[in-house]
Amino acid sequence: MYHFPSALARQLLAALSTGLILTLSSNVASSTENCERLEAIAVQYAGVELTRGQKQLKQRMIIWYSTHCIVHADR
């Protein structure tokens, strides 16, 4: 039986999608600002159960964060 996503799950997906779009748009903001946005999203949605699609999106965001944000923190 298929269950429709809850309102919270839909909001989370929208926030994650928005975060991904913002982080990958180099002309929208600096890398530092994008890292801060991802960190804020991570805090806001910590502990929320994700769907498979949301987990895949989160994994892509983690890869982007690892590449762009952790490198900047070392400088």
C-alpha positions as protocol buffer text, in pm:
chain_id: "A"
residue {
  index: 1
  type: MET
  ca { x: 0 y: 0 z: 0 }
}
residue {
  index: 2
  type: TYR
  ca { x: 140 y: 340 z: -100 }
}
residue {
  index: 3
  type: HIS
  ca { x: 147 y: 612 z: 161 }
}
residue {
  index: 4
  type: PHE
  ca { x: 148 y: 973 z: 53 }
}
residue {
  index: 5
  type: PRO
  ca { x: 431 y: 1173 z: 204 }
}
residue {
  index: 6
  type: SER
  ca { x: 346 y: 1375 z: 511 }
}
residue {
  index: 7
  type: ALA
  ca { x: 348 y: 1753 z: 503 }
}
residue {
  index: 8
  type: LEU
  ca { x: 679 y: 1751 z: 690 }
}
residue {
  index: 9
  type: ALA
  ca { x: 834 y: 1514 z: 435 }
}
residue {
  index: 10
  type: ARG
  ca { x: 717 y: 1737 z: 149 }
}
residue {
  index: 11
  type: GLN
  ca { x: 861 y: 2044 z: 322 }
}
residue {
  index: 12
  type: LEU
  ca { x: 1187 y: 1860 z: 381 }
}
residue {
  index: 13
  type: LEU
  ca { x: 1212 y: 1758 z: 18 }
}
residue {
  index: 14
  type: ALA
  ca { x: 1143 y: 2115 z: -90 }
}
residue {
  index: 15
  type: ALA
  ca { x: 1409 y: 2248 z: 149 }
}
residue {
  index: 16
  type: LEU
  ca { x: 1664 y: 1989 z: 42 }
}
residue {
  index: 17
  type: SER
  ca { x: 1593 y: 2055 z: -324 }
}
residue {
  index: 18
  type: THR
  ca { x: 1623 y: 2428 z: -271 }
}
residue {
  index: 19
  type: GLY
  ca { x: 1945 y: 2380 z: -81 }
}
residue {
  index: 20
  type: LEU
  ca { x: 2091 y: 2167 z: -357 }
}
residue {
  index: 21
  type: ILE
  ca { x: 1996 y: 2416 z: -625 }
}
residue {
  index: 22
  type: LEU
  ca { x: 2142 y: 2705 z: -426 }
}
residue {
  index: 23
  type: THR
  ca { x: 2462 y: 2522 z: -349 }
}
residue {
  index: 24
  type: LEU
  ca { x: 2523 y: 2425 z: -708 }
}
residue {
  index: 25
  type: SER
  ca { x: 2453 y: 2771 z: -845 }
}
residue {
  index: 26
  type: SER
  ca { x: 2793 y: 2933 z: -835 }
}
residue {
  index: 27
  type: ASN
  ca { x: 2661 y: 3271 z: -942 }
}
residue {
  index: 28
  type: VAL
  ca { x: 2392 y: 3281 z: -670 }
}
residue {
  index: 29
  type: ALA
  ca { x: 2625 y: 3298 z: -372 }
}
residue {
  index: 30
  type: SER
  ca { x: 2978 y: 3228 z: -265 }
}
residue {
  index: 31
  type: SER
  ca { x: 3082 y: 2882 z: -164 }
}
residue {
  index: 32
  type: THR
  ca { x: 3101 y: 2992 z: 200 }
}
residue {
  index: 33
  type: GLU
  ca { x: 2738 y: 3110 z: 195 }
}
residue {
  index: 34
  type: ASN
  ca { x: 2629 y: 2784 z: 33 }
}
residue {
  index: 35
  type: CYS
  ca { x: 2813 y: 2584 z: 299 }
}
residue {
  index: 36
  type: GLU
  ca { x: 2639 y: 2785 z: 570 }
}
residue {
  index: 37
  type: ARG
  ca { x: 2300 y: 2721 z: 406 }
}
residue {
  index: 38
  type: LEU
  ca { x: 2364 y: 2347 z: 397 }
}
residue {
  index: 39
  type: GLU
  ca { x: 2472 y: 2349 z: 761 }
}
residue {
  index: 40
  type: ALA
  ca { x: 2152 y: 2533 z: 858 }
}
residue {
  index: 41
  type: ILE
  ca { x: 1940 y: 2282 z: 664 }
}
residue {
  index: 42
  type: ALA
  ca { x: 2121 y: 1993 z: 833 }
}
residue {
  index: 43
  type: VAL
  ca { x: 2047 y: 2137 z: 1177 }
}
residue {
  index: 44
  type: GLN
  ca { x: 1686 y: 2218 z: 1092 }
}
residue {
  index: 45
  type: TYR
  ca { x: 1606 y: 1868 z: 967 }
}
residue {
  index: 46
  type: ALA
  ca { x: 1828 y: 1661 z: 1198 }
}
residue {
  index: 47
  type: GLY
  ca { x: 1648 y: 1342 z: 1304 }
}
residue {
  index: 48
  type: VAL
  ca { x: 1375 y: 1364 z: 1038 }
}
residue {
  index: 49
  type: GLU
  ca { x: 1312 y: 1034 z: 862 }
}
residue {
  index: 50
  type: LEU
  ca { x: 1380 y: 1062 z: 489 }
}
residue {
  index: 51
  type: THR
  ca { x: 1233 y: 886 z: 189 }
}
residue {
  index: 52
  type: ARG
  ca { x: 1464 y: 700 z: -50 }
}
residue {
  index: 53
  type: GLY
  ca { x: 1465 y: 995 z: -291 }
}
residue {
  index: 54
  type: GLN
  ca { x: 1543 y: 1238 z: -11 }
}
residue {
  index: 55
  type: LYS
  ca { x: 1827 y: 1014 z: 107 }
}
residue {
  index: 56
  type: GLN
  ca { x: 1973 y: 1014 z: -244 }
}
residue {
  index: 57
  type: LEU
  ca { x: 1949 y: 1393 z: -263 }
}
residue {
  index: 58
  type: LYS
  ca { x: 2105 y: 1423 z: 82 }
}
residue {
  index: 59
  type: GLN
  ca { x: 2394 y: 1201 z: -28 }
}
residue {
  index: 60
  type: ARG
  ca { x: 2462 y: 1428 z: -328 }
}
residue {
  index: 61
  type: MET
  ca { x: 2453 y: 1731 z: -99 }
}
residue {
  index: 62
  type: ILE
  ca { x: 2699 y: 1564 z: 140 }
}
residue {
  index: 63
  type: ILE
  ca { x: 2936 y: 1495 z: -148 }
}
residue {
  index: 64
  type: TRP
  ca { x: 2915 y: 1859 z: -259 }
}
residue {
  index: 65
  type: TYR
  ca { x: 2966 y: 1976 z: 99 }
}
residue {
  index: 66
  type: SER
  ca { x: 3267 y: 1748 z: 146 }
}
residue {
  index: 67
  type: THR
  ca { x: 3425 y: 1879 z: -172 }
}
residue {
  index: 68
  type: HIS
  ca { x: 3357 y: 2249 z: -129 }
}
residue {
  index: 69
  type: CYS
  ca { x: 3311 y: 2321 z: 240 }
}
residue {
  index: 70
  type: ILE
  ca { x: 3559 y: 2097 z: 420 }
}
residue {
  index: 71
  type: VAL
  ca { x: 3836 y: 2210 z: 185 }
}
residue {
  index: 72
  type: HIS
  ca { x: 3759 y: 2574 z: 272 }
}
residue {
  index: 73
  type: ALA
  ca { x: 3760 y: 2500 z: 644 }
}
residue {
  index: 74
  type: ASP
  ca { x: 4118 y: 2373 z: 620 }
}
residue {
  index: 75
  type: ARG
  ca { x: 4245 y: 2705 z: 484 }
}
